[in-house]
Amino acid sequence: MFDRHDLTDAESDQLRPLLPADPGRGGRWADHRAVINGVFWRTRTSSPWRDVPPEYGN
């Protein structure tokens, strides 16, 4: 699912305290790690947002 450019477990663990917690109720909430990896993918490939693969929360 993830490739060599994605966050490692250690990097994800360091970022986790800086990100908001999942809301108990409300709208759709994607996994932070997947979304961050999607931003990395999009930046690396210069693709439009609509082309971000579904495994990155699209």
One Martini backbone bead per residue (centre of mass of N, CA, C, O) as a GRO file, in nm:
protein
   58
    1MET     BB    1   0.059   0.061  -0.024
    2PHE     BB    2   0.328   0.173   0.054
    3ASP     BB    3   0.613   0.367   0.013
    4ARG     BB    4   0.935   0.502   0.041
    5HIS     BB    5   0.797   0.809   0.080
    6ASP     BB    6   0.669   0.744   0.332
    7LEU     BB    7   0.591   0.723   0.636
    8THR     BB    8   0.709   0.617   0.911
    9ASP     BB    9   0.649   0.503   1.216
   10ALA     BB   10   0.826   0.712   1.363
   11GLU     BB   11   0.713   0.965   1.222
   12SER     BB   12   0.419   0.921   1.300
   13ASP     BB   13   0.465   0.927   1.610
   14GLN     BB   14   0.568   1.226   1.614
   15LEU     BB   15   0.299   1.358   1.485
   16ARG     BB   16   0.044   1.270   1.646
   17PRO     BB   17   0.040   1.500   1.879
   18LEU     BB   18  -0.011   1.739   1.647
   19LEU     BB   19  -0.283   1.609   1.592
   20PRO     BB   20  -0.597   1.565   1.570
   21ALA     BB   21  -0.848   1.411   1.696
   22ASP     BB   22  -1.093   1.208   1.667
   23PRO     BB   23  -1.408   1.236   1.621
   24GLY     BB   24  -1.695   1.099   1.740
   25ARG     BB   25  -1.849   1.292   1.542
   26GLY     BB   26  -1.947   1.330   1.204
   27GLY     BB   27  -1.762   1.349   0.961
   28ARG     BB   28  -1.528   1.268   0.763
   29TRP     BB   29  -1.236   1.063   0.858
   30ALA     BB   30  -0.904   1.053   0.801
   31ASP     BB   31  -0.606   0.930   0.797
   32HIS     BB   32  -0.332   1.110   0.855
   33ARG     BB   33  -0.111   0.943   0.721
   34ALA     BB   34  -0.247   0.914   0.446
   35VAL     BB   35  -0.272   1.216   0.384
   36ILE     BB   36   0.026   1.290   0.400
   37ASN     BB   37   0.113   1.091   0.181
   38GLY     BB   38  -0.063   1.227  -0.037
   39VAL     BB   39   0.087   1.494  -0.037
   40PHE     BB   40   0.356   1.378  -0.115
   41TRP     BB   41   0.266   1.252  -0.381
   42ARG     BB   42   0.160   1.510  -0.516
   43THR     BB   43   0.427   1.669  -0.499
   44ARG     BB   44   0.611   1.461  -0.646
   45THR     BB   45   0.411   1.440  -0.921
   46SER     BB   46   0.223   1.691  -0.996
   47SER     BB   47  -0.062   1.618  -0.945
   48PRO     BB   48  -0.375   1.619  -0.924
   49TRP     BB   49  -0.595   1.566  -0.675
   50ARG     BB   50  -0.781   1.361  -0.840
   51ASP     BB   51  -0.511   1.152  -0.867
   52VAL     BB   52  -0.518   1.051  -0.598
   53PRO     BB   53  -0.500   0.778  -0.441
   54PRO     BB   54  -0.716   0.607  -0.232
   55GLU     BB   55  -0.496   0.521  -0.008
   56TYR     BB   56  -0.479   0.855   0.062
   57GLY     BB   57  -0.798   0.954   0.106
   58ASN     BB   58  -0.973   1.002  -0.174
   0.00000   0.00000   0.00000
